[in-house]
Amino acid sequence: MPDGLSPMAGLLAPRKGRGAVSNPAVRFESTAREAFDDGWGSLADLSDLPPLPTTLLKERSRSALTYNDSPDIGFDRSLNPYRGCEHGCIYCYARPSHAYLGYSPGLDFETRLLFKPELPALLEKELSRPGYVPRPVALGANTDPYQPVERSLRLTRQVLEVLERFGHPVTIVTKSAGVLRDLDILTRMARRNLVHVCLSVTTLDPSLARRMEPRAAAPLRRLQAIRALAEVGVPAGVLAAPMIPGLNDAELERILSESAAAGATRAGYVLLRLPLEIAPLFEEWLRTHVPDRAARVLALVRETRGGRTYDSRWGLRQTGIGAHADMLARRFRLAATRLGLLGTNARSQPLDCSQFTPPRAEARQLALL
């Protein structure tokens, strides 16, 4: 099949509370596994299996900050307390990264989560190095910093405490209303122009969201989170992402309008990306959950990617090419301009890097005694 799409798409049964339908082999392994229908309906029996549990695995990190020089994103460093994400968003661009850990980008990505208990201490050490030059750090650029396990592990909160103490600016992207648990820290940092929070809103249809993002906050809760942040002066934005041709892209203007009404001051969007294992996983999901639209959606995706399911070229991978992609870009610009979501709002000024103040050397020495 083209682009490595799965021949079993549409024949597998979804697991309750999970986004991916299957658990494909790790691409670095020399062997591969494939579901096979033996004619006795054995694949359908999967629907009777109990929900898959979540397993937490401790990861020993050697550094806190990850740097990049990508021209497609607006930050050069990021922090990720977790690897894998229980939200289970089927389209998540971080799924292929799980293969580097020896786990499948499918169900393993949602159920085998790695957490970094040493991250706050490592961050403090890195920010204290002589010559460190502060720039806004993206929190949760790979996986969501407020996924469900944050309720108990509180690693994201510990990271924010370090950043606040150092006067270091941070941007946050999340699909979770759990960000409101740290409203005390975020409010203080906002008064110093050190934080900006962006809620990712993919759809306003709760039924579609539940199937596409099974353990993320409901769309209404995300809008309520934008409102709660705005009411206490925390700059909040919306990321309408990903826009999936033929599935949720018709909602673009309404997502922006509802977010602006809730208090969002800026917005962005990203066209669906399907690198590596995400393409077959997404096709399986389409043929399982929206079989009547699957072929049309896949055809439109290829139209925006030059006949393929993905185009990784710089400057194009976020927005795509062709008539459909161009129209989506124009629609976004018109709506965002009309709603004042292009960053021209007084509350959308760049974050302040001048307040960065590492602890004095003698204070760090006393902390060791």
C-alpha positions in Angstrom: 0.0 0.0 0.0 1.2 3.6 -0.6 3.3 5.4 2.0 3.5 2.4 4.3 -0.2 2.5 5.3 -1.5 -0.5 7.1 -3.3 -3.3 5.2 -5.3 -4.0 8.4 -6.7 -0.5 8.7 -10.3 -0.7 9.7 -10.2 -4.4 10.8 -8.8 -3.7 14.3 -10.9 -2.9 17.4 -10.2 0.2 19.5 -9.2 -0.2 23.2 -11.4 1.8 25.6 -9.8 5.2 26.6 -6.9 4.9 24.1 -6.3 6.7 20.8 -4.2 4.3 18.8 -5.9 1.1 17.5 -2.7 -1.0 17.3 0.8 -1.3 18.6 3.1 -1.4 15.5 6.6 -2.8 15.8 9.5 -0.4 16.6 11.0 0.6 13.3 14.6 -0.1 14.5 13.8 -3.8 15.2 14.7 -6.5 12.7 11.4 -8.2 13.0 7.9 -6.9 12.5 4.4 -8.0 13.8 1.2 -7.7 11.9 -2.4 -8.4 13.0 -4.0 -11.2 11.0 -7.7 -12.0 10.6 -7.9 -15.8 10.6 -11.5 -15.7 9.3 -13.0 -16.6 12.7 -13.5 -13.0 13.9 -10.6 -13.2 16.3 -9.7 -9.6 15.8 -13.1 -8.5 16.9 -12.5 -10.3 20.2 -10.0 -7.5 21.1 -13.0 -5.2 21.8 -13.8 -7.3 24.9 -10.3 -6.9 26.4 -10.1 -4.8 29.5 -8.7 -1.2 29.3 -4.9 -1.0 29.0 -3.3 0.2 32.2 -0.7 3.1 32.3 2.8 2.1 33.4 5.2 4.8 34.8 8.9 4.4 34.2 11.6 6.5 35.8 14.1 8.0 33.4 17.5 9.1 34.4 18.2 12.4 32.5 21.6 13.9 32.0 20.3 17.3 30.9 17.2 19.4 31.3 17.2 21.7 28.3 16.9 20.5 24.7 18.1 22.9 22.0 17.0 23.1 18.3 17.7 25.3 15.3 14.5 24.6 13.4 13.3 27.6 11.3 9.7 26.3 11.6 9.3 26.9 15.3 9.6 30.0 17.4 11.8 28.8 20.2 15.3 27.4 20.4 15.1 25.4 23.7 12.5 23.3 25.4 11.7 21.3 28.5 9.8 18.0 28.7 9.1 16.4 32.1 7.5 13.4 30.4 8.0 11.1 27.4 4.9 9.5 26.0 1.5 11.0 26.7 -1.6 9.5 28.2 -3.8 11.9 26.3 -3.5 9.5 23.4 -4.0 12.0 20.6 -3.9 9.8 17.5 -2.2 12.5 15.4 0.5 13.4 17.9 3.8 14.3 16.1 5.7 13.0 19.2 4.7 9.4 18.7 7.7 8.3 16.5 10.1 9.5 19.3 9.0 6.6 21.4 10.7 4.2 19.0 14.1 5.6 20.2 13.3 4.2 23.6 12.5 0.8 22.2 8.7 1.2 22.6 6.0 1.3 19.9 4.6 4.7 18.8 1.2 3.1 19.0 -0.4 2.0 22.3 3.0 2.0 24.0 3.2 5.8 23.5 0.0 6.2 25.5 0.6 3.5 28.2 4.3 3.4 28.8 5.2 6.8 30.1 8.6 8.0 31.2 9.1 10.7 33.8 12.2 12.6 34.8 12.4 13.1 38.6 15.8 14.9 38.4 14.6 17.5 35.8 14.0 20.4 38.2 17.5 19.9 39.8 19.1 19.6 36.5 17.4 22.7 35.2 18.6 24.7 38.2 22.1 23.5 37.6 22.0 24.4 33.8 20.5 27.9 34.4 23.3 28.6 37.0 26.1 27.9 34.5 28.3 31.0 33.8 27.6 32.4 30.4 24.0 31.0 30.1 22.0 33.3 27.9 18.2 33.3 28.7 15.6 33.0 26.0 12.0 31.8 26.4 11.9 28.1 27.0 9.0 26.0 25.6 7.5 23.7 28.3 5.8 20.7 26.7 7.0 21.1 23.2 7.1 17.3 22.7 4.5 15.8 25.1 1.9 17.6 27.3 3.3 18.9 30.6 -0.2 18.7 32.1 -1.1 15.1 31.1 -3.0 13.2 33.9 0.2 11.9 35.7 1.1 15.5 36.5 -1.6 15.4 39.2 0.5 13.1 41.3 4.1 13.7 40.1 3.9 17.5 40.0 7.1 17.7 37.9 5.8 20.6 35.8 5.0 22.6 38.9 8.5 22.0 40.2 10.0 23.2 36.9 7.9 26.3 37.1 9.1 27.0 40.6 12.7 27.0 39.4 11.9 29.2 36.4 10.1 31.7 38.6 13.0 31.8 41.1 15.4 32.5 38.3 13.2 35.0 36.5 13.3 32.9 33.4 10.6 33.3 30.7 8.5 30.3 29.7 5.8 29.4 27.1 3.4 26.6 27.8 1.3 24.5 25.3 -1.2 22.1 26.7 -4.6 20.4 26.0 -5.3 20.2 29.7 -7.3 22.4 32.1 -4.8 21.0 34.7 -2.7 24.1 33.9 -5.1 26.0 36.3 -3.6 24.0 39.3 -0.5 26.2 38.9 -2.4 29.5 38.6 -0.7 30.9 41.6 2.8 30.6 40.0 1.5 31.6 36.6 -0.2 34.7 37.9 3.0 35.9 39.6 5.1 35.2 36.5 2.5 37.0 34.3 2.9 40.2 36.4 6.6 40.1 35.5 5.8 39.3 31.8 7.5 35.9 32.1 4.9 33.5 30.9 2.5 32.8 28.0 0.1 29.9 28.0 -1.4 28.4 24.8 -4.3 25.9 24.9 -4.5 23.5 21.9 -8.1 23.3 20.7 -8.5 20.7 17.8 -12.2 20.6 17.6 -15.3 21.9 19.5 -17.2 18.6 18.9 -17.0 16.6 22.1 -17.7 13.3 20.4 -14.9 13.8 17.9 -12.6 15.0 20.6 -13.3 11.9 22.8 -12.3 9.6 19.9 -9.4 11.6 18.6 -7.9 12.8 22.0 -9.4 10.3 24.4 -7.8 11.5 27.7 -7.4 15.2 27.0 -9.7 17.8 28.5 -13.0 18.3 26.7 -13.1 21.3 24.3 -15.3 23.3 26.7 -12.9 22.8 29.6 -10.1 24.1 27.4 -12.1 27.2 26.6 -12.9 27.6 30.3 -9.1 27.4 31.0 -8.4 30.2 28.6 -11.0 32.3 30.3 -9.7 31.5 33.8 -6.1 32.4 32.7 -7.2 35.7 31.1 -9.3 36.7 34.0 -6.2 36.8 36.3 -4.0 38.4 33.7 -2.1 35.4 32.4 -1.7 35.9 28.6 -3.4 33.0 26.9 -3.6 31.9 23.3 -5.1 29.2 21.2 -3.4 26.7 18.8 -5.9 25.3 16.3 -3.9 22.2 15.7 -3.8 20.0 13.9 -6.2 21.1 11.1 -7.2 17.8 9.4 -8.6 18.3 5.9 -12.1 16.9 5.6 -12.4 16.2 9.3 -12.1 19.3 11.5 -10.8 22.1 9.3 -14.3 23.5 8.8 -14.2 24.4 12.5 -11.2 26.7 12.2 -13.1 30.1 12.3 -15.4 28.9 15.1 -12.4 27.7 17.2 -10.7 31.1 16.9 -13.9 33.0 17.6 -14.8 31.0 20.7 -11.2 31.3 22.0 -11.2 35.0 21.4 -14.5 35.4 23.3 -12.9 33.5 26.2 -10.0 35.9 26.3 -7.3 34.5 24.0 -5.0 37.3 22.6 -3.1 35.3 19.9 -3.6 32.2 17.8 -1.8 29.8 15.5 -2.6 26.7 13.5 -0.8 23.7 12.1 -1.8 21.4 9.2 -1.9 17.7 10.1 1.6 16.1 10.0 2.0 12.3 9.4 5.7 11.4 9.6 6.9 7.8 10.0 4.5 5.6 12.0 1.8 8.2 12.4 0.6 7.7 8.8 -0.5 4.0 9.3 -1.7 4.7 12.8 -3.9 7.6 11.6 -5.3 5.5 8.8 -6.2 2.7 11.2 -8.0 5.3 13.4 -9.9 6.8 10.5 -11.1 3.5 9.1 -12.2 2.5 12.7 -13.9 5.7 13.9 -15.0 7.5 10.7 -14.9 4.9 7.9 -17.3 6.9 5.7 -14.9 9.8 5.5 -11.5 7.9 5.7 -10.8 7.8 1.9 -11.8 11.5 1.4 -9.6 12.7 4.4 -6.6 10.7 3.2 -7.0 12.0 -0.4 -7.1 15.6 0.9 -4.0 15.0 3.1 -2.1 13.8 0.1 -3.3 16.8 -1.9 -1.7 19.1 0.7 1.5 17.1 0.7 2.4 16.8 -3.0 0.8 13.4 -3.4 2.3 11.9 -0.3 1.1 11.6 3.3 3.9 13.8 4.6 6.4 16.4 3.3 9.2 17.2 5.8 10.7 20.2 3.9 11.4 23.3 6.0 8.8 26.0 5.6 6.2 23.6 4.3 5.7 20.8 6.9 3.6 23.0 9.2 1.3 24.5 6.4 1.4 22.2 3.4 1.1 23.1 -0.3 -1.7 23.2 -2.9 -5.1 24.9 -3.1 -6.6 23.4 0.0 -3.6 24.3 2.2 -3.5 27.8 0.7 -7.2 28.3 1.4 -6.7 27.2 5.0 -3.9 29.7 5.4 -6.0 32.5 4.0 -8.9 31.6 6.2 -6.7 31.6 9.3 -5.2 35.0 8.5 -8.6 36.6 7.8 -10.2 35.2 11.0 -7.2 35.9 13.2 -7.0 39.5 11.9 -10.7 40.1 12.4 -10.5 38.8 16.0 -7.2 40.5 16.9 -5.3 37.2 17.4 -2.1 38.0 15.5 -0.1 39.2 18.5 -0.8 42.9 18.2 -2.8 43.0 21.4 -1.2 44.9 24.3 -1.1 41.8 26.4 0.8 39.9 23.7 4.2 41.6 24.0 7.4 39.5 23.9 8.4 37.9 27.1 11.0 39.7 29.2 14.5 38.0 29.4 16.1 40.9 31.3 14.9 39.7 34.7 16.9 36.5 34.6 18.9 36.4 37.8 20.9 33.2 38.8 21.4 32.7 42.5 24.7 34.2 43.8 27.6 31.8 44.0 27.8 32.0 47.9 24.0 31.2 48.1 24.5 28.1 46.0 27.5 27.1 48.2 25.5 27.5 51.4 22.8 25.3 49.9 25.3 22.4 49.8 26.1 22.6 53.6 
